[in-house]
Amino acid sequence: MAHKDFQPGDPVIYRKFKHSERPGPRAKNVHPAAKGEEYVYEVDKFWVVCENRGESLVLVTRRGKQHIVERNNPSLRRPNLLERWYYRDRFPRLEECLAAAQASQHEPSAK
């Protein structure tokens, strides 16, 4: 069964692998790192598709940061209907993300 292409505005969940001394409350699959100093864990990120570039997608966060991800990346998936409803406040709106991205580009950088 072929999935439809990702369209701008589609919500996606990206599972990001992280490591730190203190995992946050949304951390999943928490394991001690090899040396035992830190923890390795996963966090779900709720992003929206900004642009479809064929084999890659431009994803936007709530604060307007953009990430380019390959469309066949195993960490990237579509939310199911229940996740779309349950996490509806975590998915950014495309218009707000693009406005935030434009605003951050026009701000003078502090040196």
C-alpha positions as CSV (number, residue, x, y, z in Angstrom):
1,M,0.0,0.0,0.0
2,A,1.6,3.2,-1.1
3,H,1.4,6.2,1.2
4,K,0.6,9.6,-0.2
5,D,3.4,12.1,-0.4
6,F,4.1,14.5,2.4
7,Q,2.5,17.8,1.8
8,P,3.3,21.2,3.4
9,G,1.4,21.5,6.6
10,D,1.4,17.7,7.4
11,P,2.3,16.9,11.0
12,V,5.1,14.4,11.6
13,I,6.8,12.9,14.6
14,Y,10.5,12.7,14.6
15,R,12.2,10.5,17.2
16,K,15.4,12.2,18.2
17,F,18.2,10.4,20.0
18,K,19.9,12.4,22.8
19,H,22.3,12.0,25.7
20,S,22.6,13.9,29.0
21,E,23.1,13.5,32.7
22,R,19.4,14.2,33.4
23,P,16.8,13.0,30.9
24,G,13.7,15.1,30.7
25,P,10.1,13.9,31.6
26,R,9.3,13.1,27.9
27,A,12.4,10.8,27.6
28,K,11.7,7.2,26.4
29,N,13.9,4.1,26.3
30,V,16.4,5.6,28.8
31,H,19.6,3.6,29.2
32,P,23.0,4.3,30.8
33,A,25.7,5.3,28.4
34,A,28.7,3.1,27.8
35,K,30.9,4.8,30.4
36,G,28.1,5.3,32.8
37,E,28.4,9.1,33.1
38,E,25.3,9.9,31.1
39,Y,22.1,8.5,29.8
40,V,21.1,7.7,26.2
41,Y,17.4,8.2,25.4
42,E,14.9,9.1,22.8
43,V,12.5,12.1,22.6
44,D,9.6,12.5,20.2
45,K,9.6,15.9,18.4
46,F,6.4,17.2,16.9
47,W,7.1,19.0,13.7
48,V,5.3,20.0,10.5
49,V,6.4,19.6,6.9
50,C,7.4,23.0,5.4
51,E,8.6,21.8,2.0
52,N,8.8,18.5,0.0
53,R,12.1,18.3,-1.9
54,G,11.5,14.9,-3.4
55,E,13.8,12.6,-1.4
56,S,14.1,15.0,1.5
57,L,11.7,17.1,3.5
58,V,12.1,20.4,5.2
59,L,10.6,20.2,8.7
60,V,9.8,23.2,10.9
61,T,9.7,23.3,14.7
62,R,7.4,25.5,16.8
63,R,10.1,28.2,17.1
64,G,10.7,28.3,13.4
65,K,13.9,26.2,13.2
66,Q,14.2,24.1,10.1
67,H,15.6,20.6,9.7
68,I,16.2,18.8,6.4
69,V,15.4,15.1,6.8
70,E,15.4,12.2,4.3
71,R,11.9,11.0,3.7
72,N,12.9,7.4,4.3
73,N,14.5,8.1,7.7
74,P,13.3,5.5,10.1
75,S,13.1,8.1,12.9
76,L,10.4,10.0,10.9
77,R,6.8,8.9,10.9
78,R,3.3,10.1,10.5
79,P,1.2,10.4,13.6
80,N,-1.9,8.1,13.8
81,L,-5.3,9.6,14.3
82,L,-5.2,9.2,18.1
83,E,-1.7,10.9,18.3
84,R,-2.9,13.7,16.1
85,W,-5.7,14.4,18.5
86,Y,-3.8,13.8,21.8
87,Y,-0.8,15.8,20.8
88,R,-2.7,18.5,18.8
89,D,-1.2,21.3,20.9
90,R,2.3,20.2,20.3
91,F,2.2,20.2,16.5
92,P,3.1,23.7,15.3
93,R,1.0,25.5,12.7
94,L,2.9,26.0,9.5
95,E,2.0,29.7,9.2
96,E,3.2,30.5,12.7
97,C,6.5,28.5,12.1
98,L,7.2,30.3,8.8
99,A,6.6,33.7,10.5
100,A,8.9,32.8,13.3
101,A,11.6,31.7,10.9
102,Q,11.3,34.9,8.9
103,A,11.5,37.0,12.1
104,S,14.6,35.2,13.3
105,Q,16.3,35.8,9.9
106,H,15.7,39.5,10.2
107,E,16.9,40.0,13.8
108,P,20.4,41.4,14.2
109,S,22.8,38.9,15.7
110,A,24.3,39.8,19.0
111,K,28.1,39.6,19.1
